[in-house]
């Protein structure tokens, strides 16, 4: 994961960068409150809306500082749920934490979503996730009680699939987060806010990332307060009492993506394909060598450049098609004129 605070510090003296903003991107699902079976799979993006507005990311995108329990989403999500796109409904956001394995449990070397739940032990999976989360949960009492809960609740030889089925039957699943959000705006196009390839997208302000996780996790934990195992009940009370400490975690030091914005973007992206690519690659090289260092564990991607290049290829294809159609129409017009002249000749 990336330390966005450190990245901003390193970028202070970089003249060609206009700003940087953190992002977290996960898989999720939007569900109707009255019928959860009607749902739409989506990409969930947590962003710093204030910072991105100041940076000018998505110039035509709604410039609104999102409040608690507020989201902006693509209208394709509402259409999938058969909801009027002009309305502002309240939807349930549903997240399966197993989709976070790539981010928090790299030791498994498993590629989501190709996890074989039948061959994966539940206890080792949960403890692996907890071990990774321990890197930024600076509360030893909380971590130890969560580990004790796993020992008490999960049999040694139980597979992950069986554990999830058991949780579903007991209406408790520590790997599922659910919360209701109010749709305050919907958009047809991302307008440069995110790549079109992401498809259905829901946007939430990052200041509510940890509170969202804590609220949803607390609701799950409270279901265990009536458990017949007294050790479980005691551990749950201790965990609930320590969850507030998690909100103090500096979340910007554990970022999945840092979005950078170039100065004078218009001048760069209006150049030829070759010049544009060369300039962007030079900037990336300068960042890698002079700013962060070659050993910095990050992958550099020019998302906007890739999109512009794809549009350029599409324009070349359309131009070729247009030239071919124009050629055939020209030949056809010549043949029609010749045919008309021959008809007139024979008439006289």
Buried (B, 14 or more C-beta within 10 A) or exposed (E): BBBBEBBBEBBEEBEBBBBBBBBBBBBBBBBBEEEEEEBBEBBBBBBBBBBBBEBBBBEEBBEBEBEEBBBBBBBBBBBBBEBEEEEEBEBBBBBBBBBBBBBBBEEBEBEBEEBEBEEBBBBBBBBBBBBBBBEBBEBEEBBBBBBBBBBEBBEEEBBBBBBBEBBEEEEBBBBBBBBEBEBBBBBEEBEBBBBEEBEBBBBBBBBBBBBBBBBBBBEBBEBBEEBEEEEBBEBBBBBBEBBEBBEEBEBBBBBBBBBBBBEEEEEBBEEEEEEBBEBBEEBBEEBBEEBBEEEBEEEBEBEBBEBBBEEEEEEEEEEEEEEEEEEEEEEEEEEEEEEEEEEEEEEE
